[in-house]
């Protein structure tokens, strides 16, 4: 049964609303059949987490991608430290994921959030961004040591 986490529009499809995992797949559906026939995906999906290692596990498909992502993070952390007085902000790592079929949503152990059905692809994408933010605001409330909003020194 779906559980509301953002009013009537955004629903937690899988997961415990009182104990969120900190990793989520947000998805929306496109309603416009003509756009789908023209090749626009019928489902928009994004994976997000606050844990960089879990992010790598989910989105990197080979060793080269793992090394590339780790090097990018190392450079970004170094630059932030040098330019911001040593403060590193907690982050949310996210990537679009492509699914052949909607049933693939349920293959992993992530929480799953449905952000609605829209006629416009931009609304599908925008609703997912909102869903991720709302999810991590709720997650942060449940985990006082969470770093999505707070700063680490």
URLIN-V415752 format. One record per residue. N is the residue number from 1. RES is the residue in one letter. SS is DSSP state (H for helix, E for strand, - for the rest). PHI is phi in radians with two decimals (none if undefined). OMEGA is omega in radians with two decimals (999 if undefined). Layout:
N,RES,SS,PHI,OMEGA
N,RES,SS,PHI,OMEGA
This chain:
1,X,-,none,-3.14
2,X,-,-1.29,3.14
3,X,E,-2.06,3.13
4,X,E,-1.23,3.01
5,X,E,-2.15,-3.12
6,X,E,-2.53,-3.08
7,X,-,1.40,-3.08
8,X,-,-1.48,-3.00
9,X,-,-1.63,-3.08
10,X,E,-1.88,-3.05
11,X,E,-2.22,2.97
12,X,E,-1.43,-3.07
13,X,E,-1.48,3.08
14,X,E,-2.42,3.13
15,X,-,2.24,3.13
16,X,E,-1.72,-3.10
17,X,-,-1.09,3.13
18,X,-,-1.66,3.13
19,X,E,-2.63,-3.13
20,X,-,-1.19,-3.04
21,X,-,-1.36,-3.04
22,X,-,1.54,3.01
23,X,E,-2.54,-2.95
24,X,E,-2.56,2.90
25,X,E,-1.95,3.04
26,X,E,-1.76,3.12
27,X,E,-2.51,3.03
28,X,E,-2.40,3.14
29,X,E,-2.01,3.04
30,X,E,-1.60,-3.12
31,X,-,-1.59,-3.01
32,X,-,-1.31,-3.09
33,X,H,-1.11,3.13
34,X,H,-1.16,3.11
35,X,H,-1.15,3.11
36,X,H,-1.13,3.08
37,X,H,-1.08,-3.13
38,X,-,-1.41,3.07
39,X,-,1.91,3.08
40,X,-,-1.30,-3.13
41,X,-,-1.01,3.11
42,X,-,-1.47,3.12
43,X,E,-2.34,3.10
44,X,E,-1.89,-3.07
45,X,E,-2.38,3.08
46,X,E,-2.40,3.01
47,X,E,-1.68,3.11
48,X,E,-2.49,3.09
49,X,E,-2.72,3.04
50,X,-,-1.68,-3.08
51,X,-,-1.86,-3.07
52,X,H,-1.06,-3.14
53,X,H,-1.13,3.09
54,X,H,-1.18,3.07
55,X,H,-1.06,3.13
56,X,H,-1.04,-3.13
57,X,H,-1.01,-3.05
58,X,H,-1.44,-2.98
59,X,H,-1.87,-3.11
60,X,-,-1.49,-3.09
61,X,-,-1.78,3.11
62,X,-,-2.70,-3.08
63,X,H,-1.07,3.14
64,X,H,-1.08,3.10
65,X,H,-1.15,3.10
66,X,H,-1.05,-3.14
67,X,H,-1.10,3.13
68,X,H,-1.07,-3.13
69,X,H,-1.12,3.12
70,X,H,-1.13,3.13
71,X,H,-1.18,3.09
72,X,H,-1.04,3.14
73,X,H,-1.13,3.14
74,X,H,-1.04,3.13
75,X,H,-1.12,-3.13
76,X,H,-1.12,3.12
77,X,H,-1.07,3.14
78,X,H,-1.11,-3.13
79,X,H,-1.12,3.11
80,X,H,-1.10,-3.14
81,X,H,-1.06,-3.12
82,X,H,-1.23,-3.03
83,X,H,-1.67,-3.08
84,X,-,-2.14,3.05
85,X,-,1.21,3.05
86,X,-,1.53,-3.14
87,X,-,-1.60,3.09
88,X,E,-2.04,3.13
89,X,E,-1.48,3.02
90,X,-,-1.16,-3.05
91,X,-,-2.21,2.99
92,X,-,-2.04,3.14
93,X,E,-1.75,-3.11
94,X,E,-2.51,3.08
95,X,E,-2.60,3.01
96,X,E,-1.17,3.03
97,X,-,-2.16,-3.13
98,X,-,-1.84,-3.14
99,X,-,-2.06,3.06
100,X,-,-1.31,-3.07
101,X,-,-2.58,-3.10
102,X,H,-1.06,3.14
103,X,H,-1.10,3.11
104,X,H,-1.15,3.08
105,X,H,-0.97,-2.96
106,X,H,-1.68,-3.11
107,X,-,-1.30,-3.10
108,X,-,-1.71,-3.12
109,X,-,-1.81,-3.09
110,X,-,-1.24,2.91
111,X,E,-1.16,-3.14
112,X,E,-2.22,-3.13
113,X,E,-2.12,3.07
114,X,E,-1.75,-3.06
115,X,E,-1.77,3.03
116,X,E,2.07,3.12
117,X,E,-2.16,-3.03
118,X,E,-2.40,3.08
119,X,-,-1.50,-3.07
120,X,-,-1.92,3.12
121,X,H,-1.00,3.11
122,X,H,-1.14,3.07
123,X,H,-1.19,3.07
124,X,H,-1.03,-3.12
125,X,H,-1.14,-3.13
126,X,H,-1.12,-3.13
127,X,H,-1.15,3.12
128,X,H,-1.16,3.10
129,X,H,-1.03,3.11
130,X,H,-1.08,3.14
131,X,H,-1.05,3.12
132,X,H,-1.13,3.13
133,X,H,-1.08,-3.14
134,X,H,-1.08,3.12
135,X,H,-0.99,-3.09
136,X,H,-1.31,2.98
137,X,H,-1.12,3.11
138,X,H,-1.14,3.12
139,X,H,-1.07,3.14
140,X,H,-1.08,3.11
141,X,H,-1.09,-3.12
142,X,H,-1.43,-3.05
143,X,-,-2.25,-3.03
144,X,-,-1.13,3.09
145,X,-,-1.60,3.13
146,X,-,-1.11,-3.05
147,X,-,-2.04,-3.13
148,X,-,-1.11,-3.09
149,X,-,-1.90,-3.10
150,X,-,-1.40,3.13
151,X,E,-1.77,2.99
152,X,E,-1.75,3.07
153,X,-,-1.93,999
